[in-house]
Amino acid sequence: MLKIQHKINFTSLNTFHLTSIADNFCILSDLSQLAELCKTLATYPQYFILGGGSNLIAPSKYDGLIIHNQLRGISLQDFDDNHYLVSAMAGENWDNFVAYCCEHGAFGLENLSLIPGTVGASPVQNVGAYGVEVKDFIESVTAFNLEIGDFVTFSNAECNFSYRNSMFKHNHQYLVTQVSFKLPKQSPMNASYGDIAKYLSTIEQPTAIDLRMAIIATRQSKLPSPDEIGNAGSFFHNPIINTVQAQELKQKFPNLPIYAQADPNYTKISAGWLIDNLGLKGYRLGHVGVYEKQALVLVNHGGADKDELLELVKFIQQQVKVNYNIQLNIEPIML
Ligand SMILES: Cc1cc2nc3c(=O)[nH]c(=O)nc-3n(C[C@H](O)[C@H](O)[C@H](O)COP(=O)(O)OP(=O)(O)OC[C@H]3O[C@@H](n4cnc5c(N)ncnc54)[C@H](O)[C@@H]3O)c2cc1C
């Protein structure tokens, strides 16, 4: 049975800890609740599927229904001689799932260790870190279509993945219930990133577990834990701009990190560097600010709401536009 609660304090359910109240809230813990959920949706002006709340800008007041996904369960089976098929229900904690895979000899997700949130949200923005994107290992995604009340399974190609993007980001009727991953039995050991390679160089024959530990240590040294200070991880997308403009910028700012793309007409540039180079690391505006160790992360020093955060966002976007003629787009979902 689905229990709807009212006037829930949403502040601790979003990792930015933005002050927020949800008028209506329910926990989805069993697939059998979906039919009832589907029927009840028409009585609310809007709805939102919540995982770990780690990629979210929550409003002071939400008048719709928040559906908190807590579907649990993991299964592992042979896919072929070289791969396992590991399926996880959407409400599983992402990092616990990565740990489970490593412990069971199913590799590839090590580079995505310690990303907050749930398995179900991972395909939504195609989470990525340290040279790996989750799309590289997703076999299929099963979702419940809240508009027609039925399950549908999408192949990797049908998810339409791209940089921090997928078709789920634009089709909110799909509530992801389960994600299946095809994971190699031998770790691909993707350890090319500078800090990671340096950490592993001290170990004689590093294993996938060592790689996971290297990723965790590196993340902990650079990114603030939401338990200590409210944040949503990287706040702005790294802009992908045309290569001519990127080369012009590189000439003007030789230290600007740029990354070639599959299409040579486009180049990705570091949003964090652009902000840092404006001297904004550690900048503070009221209760919000730019994290002192990483300019791509905005933080809530306590007591901030969405409006205050958006003032800071506007200021940074204006500064970047004026100084580099680049439009920064935000990564978290605006609820
Ligand atoms: C400290 C920190 C570090 C981070 N580092 C990274 C990083 O390295 N790489 C990266 O890519 N991201 C990173 N993030 C962002 C975030 O962790 C990911 O986007 C994560 O996948 C969000 O998961 P969530 O469960 O918290 O989603 P939520 O924030 O709850 O939701 C995000 C979006 O997904 C949708 N959604 C959630 N669950 C479902 C579902 N079951 N079905 C359909 N839609 C759903 C929501 O409706 C919403 O649109 C970081 C965040 C923090 C706070």
The ligand as an ORCA input file, in Angstrom:
! r2SCAN-3c Opt
* xyz 0 1
  C      29.644     15.291     -3.607
  C      29.015     14.926     -4.929
  C      29.801     14.395     -5.948
  C      29.229     14.045     -7.160
  N      30.030     13.533     -8.139
  C      29.522     13.191     -9.334
  C      30.360     12.649    -10.359
  O      31.548     12.447    -10.175
  N      29.790     12.350    -11.553
  C      28.453     12.530    -11.790
  O      28.016     12.227    -12.898
  N      27.642     13.034    -10.836
  C      28.130     13.372     -9.622
  N      27.325     13.903     -8.657
  C      25.888     14.121     -8.942
  C      24.956     12.977     -8.439
  O      25.566     12.231     -7.443
  C      24.554     12.041     -9.579
  O      23.897     12.745    -10.590
  C      23.632     10.914     -9.073
  O      23.411      9.967    -10.095
  C      22.285     11.432     -8.582
  O      21.635     10.351     -7.949
  P      20.429     10.587     -6.958
  O      19.865      9.249     -6.658
  O      20.870     11.394     -5.807
  O      19.428     11.408     -7.882
  P      18.452     12.601     -7.464
  O      19.274     13.809     -7.151
  O      17.494     12.152     -6.456
  O      17.699     12.829     -8.854
  C      18.419     13.306     -9.979
  C      17.523     13.183    -11.220
  O      17.311     11.801    -11.507
  C      15.911     11.518    -11.499
  N      15.737     10.193    -10.928
  C      16.241      9.723     -9.760
  N      15.883      8.445     -9.598
  C      15.126      8.109    -10.667
  C      14.434      6.929    -11.072
  N      14.473      5.827    -10.344
  N      13.748      6.968    -12.227
  C      13.700      8.073    -13.006
  N      14.314      9.213    -12.666
  C      15.026      9.228    -11.515
  C      15.277     12.590    -10.640
  O      13.908     12.752    -10.935
  C      16.128     13.780    -11.034
  O      15.689     14.291    -12.264
  C      27.848     14.247     -7.400
  C      27.049     14.776     -6.363
  C      27.628     15.115     -5.145
  C      26.762     15.660     -4.046
*
